[in-house]
């Protein structure tokens, strides 16, 4: 779904990743779990796309990354949590709708 939606799709995908991490135990998850969870949110993307978006989020200071046994693990930063909740704004990440 995301591929055809351009910038808006990418911004939404990044917000969903941040929200998934915010809801995860320890505020972290591996790329495989994120890929499956993104599909539940309507973002059917490749593992390469997940890795690219995780790298982008890390470059923005919204997550940290580490690789263990060839698997990328992302962890939410404080700023990433603020963006996920709407308390802060980050260019390139969709702002959440008020609940």
NUVO-403146 format. One record per residue (C-alpha): x, y, z; residue in one letter. Coordinates in steps of 0.25 Angstrom, whole numbers, m for minus. Example, Ala and Ser with C-alpha at 12.3 -4.5 7.8 and 13.67 -1.06 7.14 Angstrom:
2
@xx->49 | yy->m18 | zz->31 | res->a
@xx->55 | yy->m4 | zz->29 | res->s
! end
This chain:
99
@xx->0 | yy->0 | zz->0 | res->x
@xx->11 | yy->10 | zz->4 | res->x
@xx->18 | yy->9 | zz->m9 | res->x
@xx->8 | yy->16 | zz->m17 | res->x
@xx->5 | yy->27 | zz->m7 | res->x
@xx->18 | yy->34 | zz->m8 | res->x
@xx->22 | yy->44 | zz->2 | res->x
@xx->9 | yy->43 | zz->10 | res->x
@xx->10 | yy->28 | zz->11 | res->x
@xx->25 | yy->29 | zz->15 | res->x
@xx->21 | yy->39 | zz->26 | res->x
@xx->10 | yy->30 | zz->31 | res->x
@xx->18 | yy->17 | zz->31 | res->x
@xx->29 | yy->24 | zz->40 | res->x
@xx->18 | yy->29 | zz->50 | res->x
@xx->13 | yy->15 | zz->50 | res->x
@xx->27 | yy->9 | zz->53 | res->x
@xx->29 | yy->19 | zz->64 | res->x
@xx->15 | yy->16 | zz->70 | res->x
@xx->18 | yy->1 | zz->69 | res->x
@xx->31 | yy->3 | zz->77 | res->x
@xx->24 | yy->12 | zz->87 | res->x
@xx->15 | yy->0 | zz->90 | res->x
@xx->25 | yy->m11 | zz->90 | res->x
@xx->31 | yy->m17 | zz->103 | res->x
@xx->44 | yy->m9 | zz->105 | res->x
@xx->41 | yy->1 | zz->94 | res->x
@xx->48 | yy->m8 | zz->84 | res->x
@xx->45 | yy->m18 | zz->73 | res->x
@xx->52 | yy->m26 | zz->62 | res->x
@xx->50 | yy->m23 | zz->47 | res->x
@xx->42 | yy->m36 | zz->45 | res->x
@xx->32 | yy->m33 | zz->56 | res->x
@xx->31 | yy->m19 | zz->51 | res->x
@xx->29 | yy->m24 | zz->37 | res->x
@xx->17 | yy->m33 | zz->41 | res->x
@xx->11 | yy->m22 | zz->50 | res->x
@xx->12 | yy->m11 | zz->39 | res->x
@xx->4 | yy->m21 | zz->29 | res->x
@xx->m7 | yy->m21 | zz->40 | res->x
@xx->m7 | yy->m6 | zz->39 | res->x
@xx->m8 | yy->m6 | zz->24 | res->x
@xx->7 | yy->m4 | zz->20 | res->x
@xx->11 | yy->m17 | zz->13 | res->x
@xx->25 | yy->m14 | zz->10 | res->x
@xx->38 | yy->m22 | zz->8 | res->x
@xx->49 | yy->m25 | zz->19 | res->x
@xx->58 | yy->m16 | zz->11 | res->x
@xx->48 | yy->m4 | zz->12 | res->x
@xx->46 | yy->m7 | zz->27 | res->x
@xx->61 | yy->m6 | zz->29 | res->x
@xx->62 | yy->7 | zz->20 | res->x
@xx->51 | yy->13 | zz->29 | res->x
@xx->58 | yy->9 | zz->42 | res->x
@xx->71 | yy->15 | zz->37 | res->x
@xx->64 | yy->28 | zz->33 | res->x
@xx->57 | yy->29 | zz->47 | res->x
@xx->71 | yy->26 | zz->54 | res->x
@xx->77 | yy->37 | zz->46 | res->x
@xx->67 | yy->46 | zz->51 | res->x
@xx->69 | yy->42 | zz->65 | res->x
@xx->56 | yy->36 | zz->67 | res->x
@xx->61 | yy->22 | zz->69 | res->x
@xx->74 | yy->15 | zz->71 | res->x
@xx->78 | yy->2 | zz->64 | res->x
@xx->87 | yy->m10 | zz->66 | res->x
@xx->89 | yy->m22 | zz->58 | res->x
@xx->89 | yy->m36 | zz->65 | res->x
@xx->92 | yy->m48 | zz->56 | res->x
@xx->88 | yy->m41 | zz->44 | res->x
@xx->74 | yy->m36 | zz->50 | res->x
@xx->72 | yy->m21 | zz->52 | res->x
@xx->66 | yy->m17 | zz->65 | res->x
@xx->61 | yy->m3 | zz->67 | res->x
@xx->58 | yy->4 | zz->80 | res->x
@xx->50 | yy->17 | zz->82 | res->x
@xx->57 | yy->29 | zz->87 | res->x
@xx->51 | yy->40 | zz->96 | res->x
@xx->49 | yy->49 | zz->84 | res->x
@xx->43 | yy->37 | zz->76 | res->x
@xx->33 | yy->35 | zz->87 | res->x
@xx->29 | yy->50 | zz->87 | res->x
@xx->27 | yy->49 | zz->72 | res->x
@xx->19 | yy->37 | zz->73 | res->x
@xx->10 | yy->43 | zz->83 | res->x
@xx->9 | yy->56 | zz->76 | res->x
@xx->16 | yy->64 | zz->87 | res->x
@xx->27 | yy->68 | zz->77 | res->x
@xx->27 | yy->69 | zz->61 | res->x
@xx->38 | yy->63 | zz->52 | res->x
@xx->38 | yy->66 | zz->37 | res->x
@xx->36 | yy->54 | zz->29 | res->x
@xx->27 | yy->47 | zz->40 | res->x
@xx->12 | yy->49 | zz->40 | res->x
@xx->7 | yy->56 | zz->52 | res->x
@xx->m3 | yy->47 | zz->59 | res->x
@xx->m18 | yy->51 | zz->59 | res->x
@xx->m23 | yy->55 | zz->73 | res->x
@xx->m30 | yy->44 | zz->80 | res->x
! end
